[in-house]
Each structure stands twice: as structure tokens, then as C-alpha cells.
Amino acid sequence: MSQGHARVFSLSSRKINSFFKKIIFFRIKDFIANTRHRTFLKR
């Protein structure tokens, strides 16, 4: 593995990490919103 390859790989992995963080963040947000909605409907 050459230096250039390693650099490109680290860059792409960073992009993928931020992408997954965004997805997980929105999933948690949706989950919290859904649970709040359900508890609100139960009352």
C-alpha cells in the first residue's frame, strides 16, 4: 500500500464516517419523535 492510497483511503473513510453519523443521528431523532408521539397518543 503506497502513501497516496493510504491518504485516499483515510479521506474516503472520514467521509463515510460522517455519512453514517448523520444517518444514525436522524434515525435516533426519528425514533425519539415516534416514541414521544406514541406516548402523547396514549394519554
MARSENU-320502 format. One record per atom (N, C-alpha, C, CB): atom name; x, y, z. Coordinates in steps of 0.2 Angstrom, whole numbers. Atoms other than C-alpha are relative to their C-alpha. Glycine has a CB too. Layout:
REM MARSENU-320502
atomo; px; py; pz
CA; X; Y; Z $
...
END
This chain:
REM MARSENU-320502
atomo; px; py; pz
N; 4; -6; 0 $
CA; 0; 0; 0 $
C; 4; 6; 0 $
CB; -5; 0; 6 $
N; -4; -7; 0 $
CA; 8; 17; -5 $
C; -3; 5; 4 $
CB; 0; 2; -8 $
N; 3; -5; -4 $
CA; 6; 33; 3 $
C; -6; 3; -2 $
CB; 6; 6; 1 $
N; 6; -3; 3 $
CA; -6; 40; -9 $
C; -6; -4; 1 $
CB; 1; 1; -8 $
N; 6; 5; -2 $
CA; -18; 25; -7 $
C; -2; 1; 7 $
CB; 2; -7; -1 $
N; 2; -1; -7 $
CA; -17; 27; 12 $
C; -4; 7; 1 $
CB; 6; -1; 4 $
N; 3; -6; 0 $
CA; -21; 45; 10 $
C; -8; 0; -2 $
CB; 4; 6; -3 $
N; 7; 1; 3 $
CA; -36; 42; -1 $
C; -5; -4; 4 $
CB; 0; -3; -7 $
N; 4; 5; -4 $
CA; -42; 28; 10 $
C; -3; 4; 6 $
CB; 3; -6; 2 $
N; 2; -3; -7 $
CA; -42; 39; 26 $
C; -5; 5; -2 $
CB; 6; 3; 3 $
N; 5; -5; 2 $
CA; -51; 53; 16 $
C; -7; -3; -1 $
CB; 2; 4; -6 $
N; 7; 4; 1 $
CA; -65; 41; 10 $
C; -3; -2; 6 $
CB; 1; -5; -5 $
N; 2; 3; -6 $
CA; -66; 33; 27 $
C; -3; 6; 4 $
CB; 5; -4; 4 $
N; 3; -6; -4 $
CA; -69; 50; 35 $
C; -6; 2; -3 $
CB; 5; 6; 0 $
N; 6; -2; 3 $
CA; -82; 54; 23 $
C; -6; -5; 2 $
CB; 0; 1; -8 $
N; 5; 5; -2 $
CA; -91; 38; 26 $
C; -2; 0; 7 $
CB; 3; -8; -1 $
N; 1; 0; -7 $
CA; -89; 40; 45 $
C; -5; 6; 1 $
CB; 6; 2; 4 $
N; 5; -5; -1 $
CA; -98; 57; 44 $
C; -7; -1; -3 $
CB; 3; 7; -4 $
N; 6; 2; 3 $
CA; -111; 50; 32 $
C; -4; -5; 5 $
CB; 1; -4; -6 $
N; 3; 4; -5 $
CA; -115; 36; 45 $
C; -2; 4; 6 $
CB; 5; -6; 2 $
N; 2; -4; -6 $
CA; -115; 48; 59 $
C; -7; 4; -1 $
CB; 5; 5; 2 $
N; 6; -4; 2 $
CA; -128; 59; 50 $
C; -6; -5; 0 $
CB; 0; 3; -7 $
N; 5; 5; 0 $
CA; -139; 43; 47 $
C; -2; -2; 7 $
CB; 2; -6; -5 $
N; 2; 2; -7 $
CA; -138; 37; 65 $
C; -3; 6; 3 $
CB; 7; -2; 3 $
N; 3; -6; -3 $
CA; -142; 55; 71 $
C; -7; 1; -2 $
CB; 4; 6; -2 $
N; 7; -1; 2 $
CA; -158; 56; 60 $
C; -4; -6; 2 $
CB; 0; 1; -7 $
N; 4; 6; -2 $
CA; -163; 38; 65 $
C; -2; 1; 7 $
CB; 4; -6; -1 $
N; 2; -1; -7 $
CA; -162; 42; 83 $
C; -5; 6; 1 $
CB; 7; 2; 4 $
N; 5; -6; 0 $
CA; -171; 59; 80 $
C; -7; -3; -1 $
CB; 2; 5; -5 $
N; 6; 3; 2 $
CA; -185; 49; 71 $
C; -3; -4; 6 $
CB; 1; -4; -6 $
N; 2; 5; -5 $
CA; -185; 36; 85 $
C; -3; 4; 6 $
CB; 5; -4; 2 $
N; 2; -4; -6 $
CA; -187; 49; 99 $
C; -7; 3; -2 $
CB; 5; 5; 2 $
N; 6; -3; 2 $
CA; -200; 58; 89 $
C; -6; -5; 0 $
CB; 0; 4; -7 $
N; 5; 5; 0 $
CA; -210; 42; 86 $
C; -2; -2; 7 $
CB; 2; -6; -4 $
N; 1; 2; -6 $
CA; -209; 37; 104 $
C; -4; 5; 4 $
CB; 6; -2; 4 $
N; 4; -5; -3 $
CA; -215; 54; 110 $
C; -7; 0; -3 $
CB; 4; 7; -1 $
N; 6; -1; 3 $
CA; -229; 54; 98 $
C; -5; -6; 3 $
CB; 0; -1; -8 $
N; 4; 5; -2 $
CA; -235; 37; 104 $
C; -2; 1; 7 $
CB; 4; -7; 0 $
N; 2; -2; -7 $
CA; -234; 42; 122 $
C; -5; 5; 1 $
CB; 6; 2; 5 $
N; 5; -6; 0 $
CA; -244; 58; 118 $
C; -7; -3; -2 $
CB; 2; 5; -5 $
N; 6; 3; 2 $
CA; -257; 47; 109 $
C; -3; -4; 6 $
CB; 1; -4; -6 $
N; 3; 5; -5 $
CA; -259; 35; 124 $
C; -4; 4; 5 $
CB; 6; -3; 4 $
N; 3; -4; -5 $
CA; -264; 50; 136 $
C; -7; 1; -1 $
CB; 3; 6; 1 $
END
